[in-house]
Amino acid sequence: MTLREFGRLGGEKWSPSFASKLGKAASKLYREIYGKDPPQKRASRDWRNKVGKYPCGILEQAYRKLTASNDKSTSTILSIPETEKTT
């Protein structure tokens, strides 16, 4: 399954930067598990480009990691330290 197919299943449209981060995270997971680069296939949108093909579980894990790290980073940015809170 490609990143684009995975995004369509969830009905989401990602920014190019998020899709790039997701692809890198999925490739890293694939290499850790299988010890080799993920297989590639021709993109349906633009035939000359090749895209990575991953098992769905790897894409799900990478997506969860990426969204969890995004949630943590935004929550730490938006949280107010105890010393600055006024009552």
N, C-alpha and C positions, 0 to 999 in steps of 0.2 A: 504494500500500500504506500502511496506517495503522500507527501505532506498535503498536497492539494485535495486528494481524495479524503484524507482524514479530516480536513477542515470542512469539507462539504457534508460529511456525516453529522457533524455537530452544528451545521448551519452557520458557521462563523466565517468572517472575512478578516484575515489578519493583515497587519501592516507588514511591509517587506522586512523591516528589522526584526519583528517578532518571528516571522517565518524563518529567517536566517538563523536566529538563536535556537529555534526549535529544531531545525535541521542539524545544527552543530551538536546539540545535546543528544539527539537521537543517534547520530553517527558515533558519538563517544560511547554511549550505552551499548550500541551494537558491537563496537570493537572490544569493549570490556567482556561481553558475553561470548562472542564467537571468535575473537582473536583475529579478525580480518575486516577489511572495509566492506560496507554494505553493497549489495549488487545494485547496478544502475540499469535504467531503461530509458527509452526515448520519451520526452515530454509530449503529452497529447496536444498541448497548446502551441509549442514551437518545436518541431521535429528535430532540429539540429542540436538542441540542448539535451543533455542527459540529466536525469534526476535520480536521487537515491530511492531505493525501494526497501521498506522496513516492515517487519511484523507489526501488527496493530498494537500489541502489548508494549512494544518498545516506544512507539509514538505516544501511547497513553502515559507511560511513566515519565517520559521527557516533558510532556505537556504539564503534568501535575507538578513536577519539580520546578519548571519555569514559572508557572502561575503562582506556586507557593512562594518562590523567592521574590516575585514581584509584589505579592501581598505583604510580605515581611518588610520589604524595603519601603513601601509606601506607608505602612503602619508606623515604622520607626521615624519616618520623616514627619508624619502628622502628629505623633504623640508629643505631649507636653511634659517635660520633666517635672517631678514632684516639687522642686524648689521654686518653679515659676508659676505654679497654680495659685490662684487667689480664691479665697473663700468668702 
